[in-house]
Amino acid sequence: MDITNNERARRFETTIDGHLAELTYERHGDRFLLMHTEVPSELEGMGVGGALVSAAVELAAESGLTVVPRCPFARGWLERHPDVAKTVTIEPAP
């Protein structure tokens, strides 16, 4: 699956069979806020959301950023995938 970091739109995205899936983000200093994951129903169950979160975590790790998962999906995915989560610092839930 080809995940693109669309910096201008501040989102990771992929298009599959004409359906756009995205994870929006904000960057504030050394904090990388994962804001919202949107996966069309046609792509559910294919691991698209997880691939988007994984791409964001990879960028954060490479850049030395702290991940702040404001998106409930992203936070839950990271909790279920400690192998990926351990590659970065994750700000605890409030």
PDB file of N, CA, C and O in Angstrom:
ATOM      1  N   MET A   1       0.856  -1.169   0.000  1.00  0.00           N
ATOM      2  CA  MET A   1       0.000   0.000   0.000  1.00  0.00           C
ATOM      3  C   MET A   1       0.904   1.234   0.000  1.00  0.00           C
ATOM      4  O   MET A   1       1.843   1.320   0.791  1.00  0.00           O
ATOM      5  N   ASP A   2       0.624   2.167  -0.870  1.00  0.00           N
ATOM      6  CA  ASP A   2       1.445   3.364  -1.022  1.00  0.00           C
ATOM      7  C   ASP A   2       0.881   4.494  -0.158  1.00  0.00           C
ATOM      8  O   ASP A   2      -0.176   5.048  -0.459  1.00  0.00           O
ATOM      9  N   ILE A   3       1.593   4.826   0.911  1.00  0.00           N
ATOM     10  CA  ILE A   3       1.188   5.904   1.811  1.00  0.00           C
ATOM     11  C   ILE A   3       2.038   7.127   1.486  1.00  0.00           C
ATOM     12  O   ILE A   3       3.262   7.030   1.397  1.00  0.00           O
ATOM     13  N   THR A   4       1.394   8.273   1.311  1.00  0.00           N
ATOM     14  CA  THR A   4       2.078   9.515   0.989  1.00  0.00           C
ATOM     15  C   THR A   4       1.900  10.504   2.125  1.00  0.00           C
ATOM     16  O   THR A   4       0.816  10.611   2.700  1.00  0.00           O
ATOM     17  N   ASN A   5       2.965  11.230   2.450  1.00  0.00           N
ATOM     18  CA  ASN A   5       2.866  12.321   3.407  1.00  0.00           C
ATOM     19  C   ASN A   5       2.593  13.583   2.602  1.00  0.00           C
ATOM     20  O   ASN A   5       3.504  14.133   1.984  1.00  0.00           O
ATOM     21  N   ASN A   6       1.356  14.041   2.605  1.00  0.00           N
ATOM     22  CA  ASN A   6       0.963  15.266   1.917  1.00  0.00           C
ATOM     23  C   ASN A   6       1.159  16.409   2.910  1.00  0.00           C
ATOM     24  O   ASN A   6       0.234  16.783   3.631  1.00  0.00           O
ATOM     25  N   GLU A   7       2.369  16.956   2.939  1.00  0.00           N
ATOM     26  CA  GLU A   7       2.709  17.979   3.931  1.00  0.00           C
ATOM     27  C   GLU A   7       1.850  19.226   3.778  1.00  0.00           C
ATOM     28  O   GLU A   7       1.482  19.854   4.770  1.00  0.00           O
ATOM     29  N   ARG A   8       1.533  19.580   2.558  1.00  0.00           N
ATOM     30  CA  ARG A   8       0.715  20.780   2.321  1.00  0.00           C
ATOM     31  C   ARG A   8      -0.659  20.658   2.987  1.00  0.00           C
ATOM     32  O   ARG A   8      -1.158  21.617   3.577  1.00  0.00           O
ATOM     33  N   ALA A   9      -1.263  19.470   2.886  1.00  0.00           N
ATOM     34  CA  ALA A   9      -2.583  19.226   3.495  1.00  0.00           C
ATOM     35  C   ALA A   9      -2.465  18.736   4.937  1.00  0.00           C
ATOM     36  O   ALA A   9      -3.473  18.562   5.621  1.00  0.00           O
ATOM     37  N   ARG A  10      -1.227  18.514   5.398  1.00  0.00           N
ATOM     38  CA  ARG A  10      -0.953  17.994   6.745  1.00  0.00           C
ATOM     39  C   ARG A  10      -1.687  16.681   6.984  1.00  0.00           C
ATOM     40  O   ARG A  10      -2.468  16.540   7.926  1.00  0.00           O
ATOM     41  N   ARG A  11      -1.413  15.728   6.104  1.00  0.00           N
ATOM     42  CA  ARG A  11      -2.038  14.419   6.263  1.00  0.00           C
ATOM     43  C   ARG A  11      -1.221  13.342   5.566  1.00  0.00           C
ATOM     44  O   ARG A  11      -0.535  13.595   4.575  1.00  0.00           O
ATOM     45  N   PHE A  12      -1.312  12.138   6.109  1.00  0.00           N
ATOM     46  CA  PHE A  12      -0.844  10.946   5.419  1.00  0.00           C
ATOM     47  C   PHE A  12      -2.050  10.429   4.671  1.00  0.00           C
ATOM     48  O   PHE A  12      -3.168  10.469   5.186  1.00  0.00           O
ATOM     49  N   GLU A  13      -1.835   9.941   3.456  1.00  0.00           N
ATOM     50  CA  GLU A  13      -2.975   9.543   2.644  1.00  0.00           C
ATOM     51  C   GLU A  13      -2.621   8.396   1.715  1.00  0.00           C
ATOM     52  O   GLU A  13      -1.461   8.161   1.377  1.00  0.00           O
ATOM     53  N   THR A  14      -3.668   7.697   1.321  1.00  0.00           N
ATOM     54  CA  THR A  14      -3.552   6.675   0.303  1.00  0.00           C
ATOM     55  C   THR A  14      -4.884   6.600  -0.422  1.00  0.00           C
ATOM     56  O   THR A  14      -5.942   6.813   0.171  1.00  0.00           O
ATOM     57  N   THR A  15      -4.823   6.299  -1.689  1.00  0.00           N
ATOM     58  CA  THR A  15      -6.037   6.128  -2.475  1.00  0.00           C
ATOM     59  C   THR A  15      -6.040   4.707  -3.025  1.00  0.00           C
ATOM     60  O   THR A  15      -5.098   4.278  -3.691  1.00  0.00           O
ATOM     61  N   ILE A  16      -7.115   3.993  -2.733  1.00  0.00           N
ATOM     62  CA  ILE A  16      -7.265   2.613  -3.190  1.00  0.00           C
ATOM     63  C   ILE A  16      -8.611   2.506  -3.892  1.00  0.00           C
ATOM     64  O   ILE A  16      -9.649   2.849  -3.327  1.00  0.00           O
ATOM     65  N   ASP A  17      -8.580   2.030  -5.116  1.00  0.00           N
ATOM     66  CA  ASP A  17      -9.810   1.885  -5.908  1.00  0.00           C
ATOM     67  C   ASP A  17     -10.647   3.165  -5.895  1.00  0.00           C
ATOM     68  O   ASP A  17     -11.875   3.113  -5.824  1.00  0.00           O
ATOM     69  N   GLY A  18      -9.972   4.310  -5.964  1.00  0.00           N
ATOM     70  CA  GLY A  18     -10.655   5.591  -6.017  1.00  0.00           C
ATOM     71  C   GLY A  18     -11.129   6.124  -4.675  1.00  0.00           C
ATOM     72  O   GLY A  18     -11.780   7.167  -4.631  1.00  0.00           O
ATOM     73  N   HIS A  19     -10.820   5.435  -3.575  1.00  0.00           N
ATOM     74  CA  HIS A  19     -11.252   5.856  -2.238  1.00  0.00           C
ATOM     75  C   HIS A  19     -10.055   6.398  -1.463  1.00  0.00           C
ATOM     76  O   HIS A  19      -9.040   5.717  -1.318  1.00  0.00           O
ATOM     77  N   LEU A  20     -10.180   7.637  -0.963  1.00  0.00           N
ATOM     78  CA  LEU A  20      -9.113   8.286  -0.208  1.00  0.00           C
ATOM     79  C   LEU A  20      -9.251   7.986   1.280  1.00  0.00           C
ATOM     80  O   LEU A  20     -10.317   8.167   1.869  1.00  0.00           O
ATOM     81  N   ALA A  21      -8.158   7.525   1.871  1.00  0.00           N
ATOM     82  CA  ALA A  21      -8.067   7.341   3.321  1.00  0.00           C
ATOM     83  C   ALA A  21      -6.986   8.292   3.813  1.00  0.00           C
ATOM     84  O   ALA A  21      -5.986   8.516   3.131  1.00  0.00           O
ATOM     85  N   GLU A  22      -7.196   8.856   5.014  1.00  0.00           N
ATOM     86  CA  GLU A  22      -6.237   9.854   5.482  1.00  0.00           C
ATOM     87  C   GLU A  22      -6.106   9.856   7.002  1.00  0.00           C
ATOM     88  O   GLU A  22      -7.010   9.454   7.735  1.00  0.00           O
ATOM     89  N   LEU A  23      -4.950  10.323   7.436  1.00  0.00           N
ATOM     90  CA  LEU A  23      -4.672  10.593   8.844  1.00  0.00           C
ATOM     91  C   LEU A  23      -4.146  12.020   8.892  1.00  0.00           C
ATOM     92  O   LEU A  23      -3.048  12.298   8.407  1.00  0.00           O
ATOM     93  N   THR A  24      -4.928  12.928   9.476  1.00  0.00           N
ATOM     94  CA  THR A  24      -4.493  14.316   9.561  1.00  0.00           C
ATOM     95  C   THR A  24      -3.613  14.510  10.788  1.00  0.00           C
ATOM     96  O   THR A  24      -3.745  13.803  11.788  1.00  0.00           O
ATOM     97  N   TYR A  25      -2.713  15.483  10.689  1.00  0.00           N
ATOM     98  CA  TYR A  25      -1.783  15.741  11.776  1.00  0.00           C
ATOM     99  C   TYR A  25      -1.477  17.224  11.890  1.00  0.00           C
ATOM    100  O   TYR A  25      -1.744  18.014  10.985  1.00  0.00           O
ATOM    101  N   GLU A  26      -0.907  17.571  13.032  1.00  0.00           N
ATOM    102  CA  GLU A  26      -0.364  18.902  13.269  1.00  0.00           C
ATOM    103  C   GLU A  26       1.002  18.719  13.901  1.00  0.00           C
ATOM    104  O   GLU A  26       1.244  17.753  14.623  1.00  0.00           O
ATOM    105  N   ARG A  27       1.879  19.647  13.623  1.00  0.00           N
ATOM    106  CA  ARG A  27       3.215  19.604  14.228  1.00  0.00           C
ATOM    107  C   ARG A  27       3.417  20.893  15.016  1.00  0.00           C
ATOM    108  O   ARG A  27       3.274  21.995  14.486  1.00  0.00           O
ATOM    109  N   HIS A  28       3.750  20.731  16.279  1.00  0.00           N
ATOM    110  CA  HIS A  28       4.008  21.864  17.165  1.00  0.00           C
ATOM    111  C   HIS A  28       5.349  21.615  17.843  1.00  0.00           C
ATOM    112  O   HIS A  28       5.441  20.845  18.799  1.00  0.00           O
ATOM    113  N   GLY A  29       6.377  22.269  17.341  1.00  0.00           N
ATOM    114  CA  GLY A  29       7.723  22.056  17.887  1.00  0.00           C
ATOM    115  C   GLY A  29       8.126  20.603  17.721  1.00  0.00           C
ATOM    116  O   GLY A  29       8.164  20.085  16.605  1.00  0.00           O
ATOM    117  N   ASP A  30       8.429  19.941  18.843  1.00  0.00           N
ATOM    118  CA  ASP A  30       8.842  18.526  18.771  1.00  0.00           C
ATOM    119  C   ASP A  30       7.671  17.578  19.043  1.00  0.00           C
ATOM    120  O   ASP A  30       7.879  16.394  19.308  1.00  0.00           O
ATOM    121  N   ARG A  31       6.446  18.095  18.977  1.00  0.00           N
ATOM    122  CA  ARG A  31       5.242  17.270  19.194  1.00  0.00           C
ATOM    123  C   ARG A  31       4.534  17.053  17.864  1.00  0.00           C
ATOM    124  O   ARG A  31       4.321  17.991  17.096  1.00  0.00           O
ATOM    125  N   PHE A  32       4.177  15.808  17.608  1.00  0.00           N
ATOM    126  CA  PHE A  32       3.521  15.414  16.365  1.00  0.00           C
ATOM    127  C   PHE A  32       2.133  14.888  16.722  1.00  0.00           C
ATOM    128  O   PHE A  32       1.988  13.749  17.167  1.00  0.00           O
ATOM    129  N   LEU A  33       1.124  15.718  16.526  1.00  0.00           N
ATOM    130  CA  LEU A  33      -0.239  15.404  16.942  1.00  0.00           C
ATOM    131  C   LEU A  33      -0.988  14.668  15.831  1.00  0.00           C
ATOM    132  O   LEU A  33      -1.137  15.184  14.723  1.00  0.00           O
ATOM    133  N   LEU A  34      -1.449  13.477  16.134  1.00  0.00           N
ATOM    134  CA  LEU A  34      -2.261  12.703  15.199  1.00  0.00           C
ATOM    135  C   LEU A  34      -3.715  13.068  15.502  1.00  0.00           C
ATOM    136  O   LEU A  34      -4.240  12.733  16.564  1.00  0.00           O
ATOM    137  N   MET A  35      -4.355  13.755  14.563  1.00  0.00           N
ATOM    138  CA  MET A  35      -5.641  14.385  14.846  1.00  0.00           C
ATOM    139  C   MET A  35      -6.857  13.525  14.488  1.00  0.00           C
ATOM    140  O   MET A  35      -7.767  13.375  15.303  1.00  0.00           O
ATOM    141  N   HIS A  36      -6.879  12.967  13.291  1.00  0.00           N
ATOM    142  CA  HIS A  36      -8.088  12.256  12.856  1.00  0.00           C
ATOM    143  C   HIS A  36      -7.746  11.262  11.748  1.00  0.00           C
ATOM    144  O   HIS A  36      -7.028  11.587  10.802  1.00  0.00           O
ATOM    145  N   THR A  37      -8.265  10.065  11.881  1.00  0.00           N
ATOM    146  CA  THR A  37      -8.116   9.034  10.847  1.00  0.00           C
ATOM    147  C   THR A  37      -9.464   8.839  10.186  1.00  0.00           C
ATOM    148  O   THR A  37     -10.481   8.663  10.856  1.00  0.00           O
ATOM    149  N   GLU A  38      -9.461   8.870   8.867  1.00  0.00           N
ATOM    150  CA  GLU A  38     -10.695   8.689   8.087  1.00  0.00           C
ATOM    151  C   GLU A  38     -10.439   7.606   7.038  1.00  0.00           C
ATOM    152  O   GLU A  38      -9.627   7.777   6.129  1.00  0.00           O
ATOM    153  N   VAL A  39     -11.154   6.490   7.189  1.00  0.00           N
ATOM    154  CA  VAL A  39     -11.042   5.385   6.232  1.00  0.00           C
ATOM    155  C   VAL A  39     -12.445   5.087   5.717  1.00  0.00           C
ATOM    156  O   VAL A  39     -13.330   4.747   6.502  1.00  0.00           O
ATOM    157  N   PRO A  40     -12.661   5.209   4.408  1.00  0.00           N
ATOM    158  CA  PRO A  40     -13.986   4.922   3.855  1.00  0.00           C
ATOM    159  C   PRO A  40     -14.410   3.482   4.146  1.00  0.00           C
ATOM    160  O   PRO A  40     -13.573   2.585   4.247  1.00  0.00           O
ATOM    161  N   SER A  41     -15.703   3.276   4.277  1.00  0.00           N
ATOM    162  CA  SER A  41     -16.219   1.940   4.600  1.00  0.00           C
ATOM    163  C   SER A  41     -15.762   0.895   3.582  1.00  0.00           C
ATOM    164  O   SER A  41     -15.602  -0.275   3.932  1.00  0.00           O
ATOM    165  N   GLU A  42     -15.553   1.296   2.347  1.00  0.00           N
ATOM    166  CA  GLU A  42     -15.103   0.356   1.310  1.00  0.00           C
ATOM    167  C   GLU A  42     -13.711  -0.200   1.591  1.00  0.00           C
ATOM    168  O   GLU A  42     -13.337  -1.245   1.058  1.00  0.00           O
ATOM    169  N   LEU A  43     -12.937   0.505   2.435  1.00  0.00           N
ATOM    170  CA  LEU A  43     -11.566   0.078   2.721  1.00  0.00           C
ATOM    171  C   LEU A  43     -11.390  -0.482   4.131  1.00  0.00           C
ATOM    172  O   LEU A  43     -10.285  -0.871   4.509  1.00  0.00           O
ATOM    173  N   GLU A  44     -12.463  -0.526   4.905  1.00  0.00           N
ATOM    174  CA  GLU A  44     -12.359  -1.030   6.266  1.00  0.00           C
ATOM    175  C   GLU A  44     -11.961  -2.505   6.282  1.00  0.00           C
ATOM    176  O   GLU A  44     -12.339  -3.280   5.404  1.00  0.00           O
ATOM    177  N   GLY A  45     -11.202  -2.862   7.285  1.00  0.00           N
ATOM    178  CA  GLY A  45     -10.774  -4.247   7.439  1.00  0.00           C
ATOM    179  C   GLY A  45      -9.576  -4.633   6.591  1.00  0.00           C
ATOM    180  O   GLY A  45      -9.187  -5.801   6.559  1.00  0.00           O
ATOM    181  N   MET A  46      -8.989  -3.665   5.903  1.00  0.00           N
ATOM    182  CA  MET A  46      -7.849  -3.933   5.026  1.00  0.00           C
ATOM    183  C   MET A  46      -6.519  -3.483   5.639  1.00  0.00           C
ATOM    184  O   MET A  46      -5.469  -3.605   5.007  1.00  0.00           O
ATOM    185  N   GLY A  47      -6.566  -2.961   6.875  1.00  0.00           N
ATOM    186  CA  GLY A  47      -5.343  -2.499   7.520  1.00  0.00           C
ATOM    187  C   GLY A  47      -4.892  -1.115   7.085  1.00  0.00           C
ATOM    188  O   GLY A  47      -3.754  -0.720   7.338  1.00  0.00           O
ATOM    189  N   VAL A  48      -5.782  -0.377   6.431  1.00  0.00           N
ATOM    190  CA  VAL A  48      -5.415   0.933   5.907  1.00  0.00           C
ATOM    191  C   VAL A  48      -5.154   1.926   7.042  1.00  0.00           C
ATOM    192  O   VAL A  48      -4.156   2.646   7.013  1.00  0.00           O
ATOM    193  N   GLY A  49      -6.034   1.970   8.030  1.00  0.00           N
ATOM    194  CA  GLY A  49      -5.846   2.887   9.152  1.00  0.00           C
ATOM    195  C   GLY A  49      -4.538   2.630   9.872  1.00  0.00           C
ATOM    196  O   GLY A  49      -3.807   3.564  10.202  1.00  0.00           O
ATOM    197  N   GLY A  50      -4.246   1.379  10.110  1.00  0.00           N
ATOM    198  CA  GLY A  50      -2.988   1.024  10.762  1.00  0.00           C
ATOM    199  C   GLY A  50      -1.777   1.410   9.944  1.00  0.00           C
ATOM    200  O   GLY A  50      -0.765   1.846  10.494  1.00  0.00           O
ATOM    201  N   ALA A  51      -1.868   1.255   8.635  1.00  0.00           N
ATOM    202  CA  ALA A  51      -0.756   1.640   7.763  1.00  0.00           C
ATOM    203  C   ALA A  51      -0.518   3.147   7.825  1.00  0.00           C
ATOM    204  O   ALA A  51       0.626   3.600   7.788  1.00  0.00           O
ATOM    205  N   LEU A  52      -1.598   3.919   7.918  1.00  0.00           N
ATOM    206  CA  LEU A  52      -1.469   5.373   8.033  1.00  0.00           C
ATOM    207  C   LEU A  52      -0.789   5.747   9.351  1.00  0.00           C
ATOM    208  O   LEU A  52       0.122   6.574   9.369  1.00  0.00           O
ATOM    209  N   VAL A  53      -1.230   5.138  10.448  1.00  0.00           N
ATOM    210  CA  VAL A  53      -0.636   5.421  11.757  1.00  0.00           C
ATOM    211  C   VAL A  53       0.828   4.987  11.763  1.00  0.00           C
ATOM    212  O   VAL A  53       1.686   5.711  12.268  1.00  0.00           O
ATOM    213  N   SER A  54       1.114   3.837  11.217  1.00  0.00           N
ATOM    214  CA  SER A  54       2.483   3.337  11.167  1.00  0.00           C
ATOM    215  C   SER A  54       3.392   4.294  10.391  1.00  0.00           C
ATOM    216  O   SER A  54       4.525   4.535  10.806  1.00  0.00           O
ATOM    217  N   ALA A  55       2.915   4.837   9.282  1.00  0.00           N
ATOM    218  CA  ALA A  55       3.704   5.797   8.493  1.00  0.00           C
ATOM    219  C   ALA A  55       3.980   7.055   9.301  1.00  0.00           C
ATOM    220  O   ALA A  55       5.083   7.601   9.252  1.00  0.00           O
ATOM    221  N   ALA A  56       2.978   7.516  10.047  1.00  0.00           N
ATOM    222  CA  ALA A  56       3.160   8.710  10.878  1.00  0.00           C
ATOM    223  C   ALA A  56       4.194   8.450  11.974  1.00  0.00           C
ATOM    224  O   ALA A  56       5.045   9.299  12.242  1.00  0.00           O
ATOM    225  N   VAL A  57       4.121   7.294  12.599  1.00  0.00           N
ATOM    226  CA  VAL A  57       5.071   6.942  13.655  1.00  0.00           C
ATOM    227  C   VAL A  57       6.481   6.842  13.084  1.00  0.00           C
ATOM    228  O   VAL A  57       7.441   7.272  13.723  1.00  0.00           O
ATOM    229  N   GLU A  58       6.610   6.287  11.905  1.00  0.00           N
ATOM    230  CA  GLU A  58       7.922   6.175  11.269  1.00  0.00           C
ATOM    231  C   GLU A  58       8.534   7.559  11.049  1.00  0.00           C
ATOM    232  O   GLU A  58       9.712   7.769  11.336  1.00  0.00           O
ATOM    233  N   LEU A  59       7.740   8.497  10.544  1.00  0.00           N
ATOM    234  CA  LEU A  59       8.234   9.855  10.341  1.00  0.00           C
ATOM    235  C   LEU A  59       8.625  10.487  11.671  1.00  0.00           C
ATOM    236  O   LEU A  59       9.672  11.127  11.771  1.00  0.00           O
ATOM    237  N   ALA A  60       7.793  10.313  12.687  1.00  0.00           N
ATOM    238  CA  ALA A  60       8.091  10.872  14.006  1.00  0.00           C
ATOM    239  C   ALA A  60       9.394  10.300  14.557  1.00  0.00           C
ATOM    240  O   ALA A  60      10.213  11.034  15.110  1.00  0.00           O
ATOM    241  N   ALA A  61       9.586   8.999  14.407  1.00  0.00           N
ATOM    242  CA  ALA A  61      10.812   8.356  14.897  1.00  0.00           C
ATOM    243  C   ALA A  61      12.035   8.915  14.178  1.00  0.00           C
ATOM    244  O   ALA A  61      13.045   9.220  14.812  1.00  0.00           O
ATOM    245  N   GLU A  62      11.949   9.048  12.865  1.00  0.00           N
ATOM    246  CA  GLU A  62      13.073   9.573  12.076  1.00  0.00           C
ATOM    247  C   GLU A  62      13.396  11.013  12.442  1.00  0.00           C
ATOM    248  O   GLU A  62      14.548  11.438  12.352  1.00  0.00           O
ATOM    249  N   SER A  63      12.380  11.765  12.855  1.00  0.00           N
ATOM    250  CA  SER A  63      12.548  13.189  13.143  1.00  0.00           C
ATOM    251  C   SER A  63      12.723  13.497  14.628  1.00  0.00           C
ATOM    252  O   SER A  63      12.894  14.658  14.999  1.00  0.00           O
ATOM    253  N   GLY A  64      12.684  12.478  15.478  1.00  0.00           N
ATOM    254  CA  GLY A  64      12.843  12.669  16.911  1.00  0.00           C
ATOM    255  C   GLY A  64      11.674  13.403  17.558  1.00  0.00           C
ATOM    256  O   GLY A  64      11.858  14.163  18.509  1.00  0.00           O
ATOM    257  N   LEU A  65      10.466  13.170  17.037  1.00  0.00           N
ATOM    258  CA  LEU A  65       9.269  13.841  17.543  1.00  0.00           C
ATOM    259  C   LEU A  65       8.524  12.969  18.548  1.00  0.00           C
ATOM    260  O   LEU A  65       8.596  11.742  18.488  1.00  0.00           O
ATOM    261  N   THR A  66       7.817  13.602  19.462  1.00  0.00           N
ATOM    262  CA  THR A  66       6.938  12.918  20.392  1.00  0.00           C
ATOM    263  C   THR A  66       5.561  12.817  19.756  1.00  0.00           C
ATOM    264  O   THR A  66       5.001  13.824  19.323  1.00  0.00           O
ATOM    265  N   VAL A  67       5.021  11.627  19.698  1.00  0.00           N
ATOM    266  CA  VAL A  67       3.699  11.406  19.113  1.00  0.00           C
ATOM    267  C   VAL A  67       2.628  11.695  20.154  1.00  0.00           C
ATOM    268  O   VAL A  67       2.693  11.218  21.287  1.00  0.00           O
ATOM    269  N   VAL A  68       1.639  12.488  19.746  1.00  0.00           N
ATOM    270  CA  VAL A  68       0.505  12.822  20.603  1.00  0.00           C
ATOM    271  C   VAL A  68      -0.753  12.333  19.877  1.00  0.00           C
ATOM    272  O   VAL A  68      -1.310  13.055  19.050  1.00  0.00           O
ATOM    273  N   PRO A  69      -1.201  11.110  20.185  1.00  0.00           N
ATOM    274  CA  PRO A  69      -2.356  10.555  19.473  1.00  0.00           C
ATOM    275  C   PRO A  69      -3.687  11.101  20.006  1.00  0.00           C
ATOM    276  O   PRO A  69      -4.285  10.532  20.919  1.00  0.00           O
ATOM    277  N   ARG A  70      -4.128  12.197  19.426  1.00  0.00           N
ATOM    278  CA  ARG A  70      -5.428  12.777  19.802  1.00  0.00           C
ATOM    279  C   ARG A  70      -6.574  11.995  19.182  1.00  0.00           C
ATOM    280  O   ARG A  70      -7.692  12.006  19.697  1.00  0.00           O
ATOM    281  N   CYS A  71      -6.296  11.323  18.084  1.00  0.00           N
ATOM    282  CA  CYS A  71      -7.294  10.503  17.393  1.00  0.00           C
ATOM    283  C   CYS A  71      -7.493   9.206  18.179  1.00  0.00           C
ATOM    284  O   CYS A  71      -6.525   8.490  18.437  1.00  0.00           O
ATOM    285  N   PRO A  72      -8.736   8.893  18.562  1.00  0.00           N
ATOM    286  CA  PRO A  72      -8.982   7.646  19.307  1.00  0.00           C
ATOM    287  C   PRO A  72      -8.537   6.398  18.555  1.00  0.00           C
ATOM    288  O   PRO A  72      -8.031   5.458  19.167  1.00  0.00           O
ATOM    289  N   PHE A  73      -8.720   6.378  17.232  1.00  0.00           N
ATOM    290  CA  PHE A  73      -8.285   5.210  16.468  1.00  0.00           C
ATOM    291  C   PHE A  73      -6.770   5.056  16.576  1.00  0.00           C
ATOM    292  O   PHE A  73      -6.274   3.961  16.843  1.00  0.00           O
ATOM    293  N   ALA A  74      -6.033   6.152  16.369  1.00  0.00           N
ATOM    294  CA  ALA A  74      -4.569   6.092  16.409  1.00  0.00           C
ATOM    295  C   ALA A  74      -4.083   5.646  17.788  1.00  0.00           C
ATOM    296  O   ALA A  74      -3.182   4.813  17.884  1.00  0.00           O
ATOM    297  N   ARG A  75      -4.673   6.194  18.859  1.00  0.00           N
ATOM    298  CA  ARG A  75      -4.262   5.805  20.213  1.00  0.00           C
ATOM    299  C   ARG A  75      -4.522   4.317  20.437  1.00  0.00           C
ATOM    300  O   ARG A  75      -3.655   3.602  20.939  1.00  0.00           O
ATOM    301  N   GLY A  76      -5.714   3.853  20.064  1.00  0.00           N
ATOM    302  CA  GLY A  76      -6.049   2.439  20.236  1.00  0.00           C
ATOM    303  C   GLY A  76      -5.147   1.532  19.426  1.00  0.00           C
ATOM    304  O   GLY A  76      -4.731   0.475  19.901  1.00  0.00           O
ATOM    305  N   TRP A  77      -4.842   1.943  18.194  1.00  0.00           N
ATOM    306  CA  TRP A  77      -3.981   1.135  17.333  1.00  0.00           C
ATOM    307  C   TRP A  77      -2.596   1.019  17.949  1.00  0.00           C
ATOM    308  O   TRP A  77      -2.006  -0.061  17.965  1.00  0.00           O
ATOM    309  N   LEU A  78      -2.076   2.132  18.457  1.00  0.00           N
ATOM    310  CA  LEU A  78      -0.746   2.104  19.076  1.00  0.00           C
ATOM    311  C   LEU A  78      -0.733   1.234  20.330  1.00  0.00           C
ATOM    312  O   LEU A  78       0.255   0.550  20.598  1.00  0.00           O
ATOM    313  N   GLU A  79      -1.812   1.255  21.093  1.00  0.00           N
ATOM    314  CA  GLU A  79      -1.897   0.393  22.274  1.00  0.00           C
ATOM    315  C   GLU A  79      -1.910  -1.082  21.888  1.00  0.00           C
ATOM    316  O   GLU A  79      -1.377  -1.920  22.615  1.00  0.00           O
ATOM    317  N   ARG A  80      -2.516  -1.401  20.750  1.00  0.00           N
ATOM    318  CA  ARG A  80      -2.580  -2.795  20.284  1.00  0.00           C
ATOM    319  C   ARG A  80      -1.326  -3.235  19.523  1.00  0.00           C
ATOM    320  O   ARG A  80      -1.162  -4.419  19.230  1.00  0.00           O
ATOM    321  N   HIS A  81      -0.452  -2.292  19.207  1.00  0.00           N
ATOM    322  CA  HIS A  81       0.767  -2.590  18.452  1.00  0.00           C
ATOM    323  C   HIS A  81       1.989  -2.009  19.168  1.00  0.00           C
ATOM    324  O   HIS A  81       2.613  -1.068  18.677  1.00  0.00           O
ATOM    325  N   PRO A  82       2.324  -2.572  20.327  1.00  0.00           N
ATOM    326  CA  PRO A  82       3.449  -2.035  21.105  1.00  0.00           C
ATOM    327  C   PRO A  82       4.781  -2.118  20.365  1.00  0.00           C
ATOM    328  O   PRO A  82       5.696  -1.350  20.662  1.00  0.00           O
ATOM    329  N   ASP A  83       4.904  -3.035  19.407  1.00  0.00           N
ATOM    330  CA  ASP A  83       6.143  -3.141  18.634  1.00  0.00           C
ATOM    331  C   ASP A  83       6.390  -1.868  17.831  1.00  0.00           C
ATOM    332  O   ASP A  83       7.538  -1.455  17.670  1.00  0.00           O
ATOM    333  N   VAL A  84       5.336  -1.247  17.329  1.00  0.00           N
ATOM    334  CA  VAL A  84       5.462   0.016  16.601  1.00  0.00           C
ATOM    335  C   VAL A  84       5.568   1.164  17.594  1.00  0.00           C
ATOM    336  O   VAL A  84       6.400   2.055  17.426  1.00  0.00           O
ATOM    337  N   ALA A  85       4.735   1.148  18.622  1.00  0.00           N
ATOM    338  CA  ALA A  85       4.689   2.236  19.601  1.00  0.00           C
ATOM    339  C   ALA A  85       6.039   2.431  20.302  1.00  0.00           C
ATOM    340  O   ALA A  85       6.398   3.556  20.650  1.00  0.00           O
ATOM    341  N   LYS A  86       6.777   1.354  20.508  1.00  0.00           N
ATOM    342  CA  LYS A  86       8.042   1.478  21.249  1.00  0.00           C
ATOM    343  C   LYS A  86       9.136   2.188  20.449  1.00  0.00           C
ATOM    344  O   LYS A  86      10.200   2.487  20.992  1.00  0.00           O
ATOM    345  N   THR A  87       8.890   2.458  19.172  1.00  0.00           N
ATOM    346  CA  THR A  87       9.905   3.107  18.344  1.00  0.00           C
ATOM    347  C   THR A  87       9.939   4.617  18.535  1.00  0.00           C
ATOM    348  O   THR A  87      10.845   5.284  18.034  1.00  0.00           O
ATOM    349  N   VAL A  88       8.940   5.174  19.270  1.00  0.00           N
ATOM    350  CA  VAL A  88       8.866   6.621  19.500  1.00  0.00           C
ATOM    351  C   VAL A  88       8.433   6.887  20.943  1.00  0.00           C
ATOM    352  O   VAL A  88       7.986   5.992  21.660  1.00  0.00           O
ATOM    353  N   THR A  89       8.585   8.151  21.337  1.00  0.00           N
ATOM    354  CA  THR A  89       7.996   8.581  22.600  1.00  0.00           C
ATOM    355  C   THR A  89       6.552   8.949  22.322  1.00  0.00           C
ATOM    356  O   THR A  89       6.255   9.700  21.392  1.00  0.00           O
ATOM    357  N   ILE A  90       5.656   8.409  23.141  1.00  0.00           N
ATOM    358  CA  ILE A  90       4.235   8.708  22.983  1.00  0.00           C
ATOM    359  C   ILE A  90       3.763   9.432  24.232  1.00  0.00           C
ATOM    360  O   ILE A  90       3.950   8.961  25.354  1.00  0.00           O
ATOM    361  N   GLU A  91       3.141  10.596  24.010  1.00  0.00           N
ATOM    362  CA  GLU A  91       2.619  11.358  25.137  1.00  0.00           C
ATOM    363  C   GLU A  91       1.427  10.602  25.716  1.00  0.00           C
ATOM    364  O   GLU A  91       0.530  10.202  24.974  1.00  0.00           O
ATOM    365  N   PRO A  92       1.407  10.400  27.038  1.00  0.00           N
ATOM    366  CA  PRO A  92       0.304   9.671  27.647  1.00  0.00           C
ATOM    367  C   PRO A  92      -1.023  10.426  27.482  1.00  0.00           C
ATOM    368  O   PRO A  92      -1.055  11.644  27.301  1.00  0.00           O
ATOM    369  N   ALA A  93      -2.098   9.666  27.550  1.00  0.00           N
ATOM    370  CA  ALA A  93      -3.441  10.262  27.471  1.00  0.00           C
ATOM    371  C   ALA A  93      -3.653  11.157  28.682  1.00  0.00           C
ATOM    372  O   ALA A  93      -3.151  10.878  29.771  1.00  0.00           O
ATOM    373  N   PRO A  94      -4.408  12.244  28.480  1.00  0.00           N
ATOM    374  CA  PRO A  94      -4.649  13.171  29.611  1.00  0.00           C
ATOM    375  C   PRO A  94      -5.474  12.512  30.696  1.00  0.00           C
ATOM    376  O   PRO A  94      -5.770  13.140  31.713  1.00  0.00           O
TER     377      PRO A  94
END
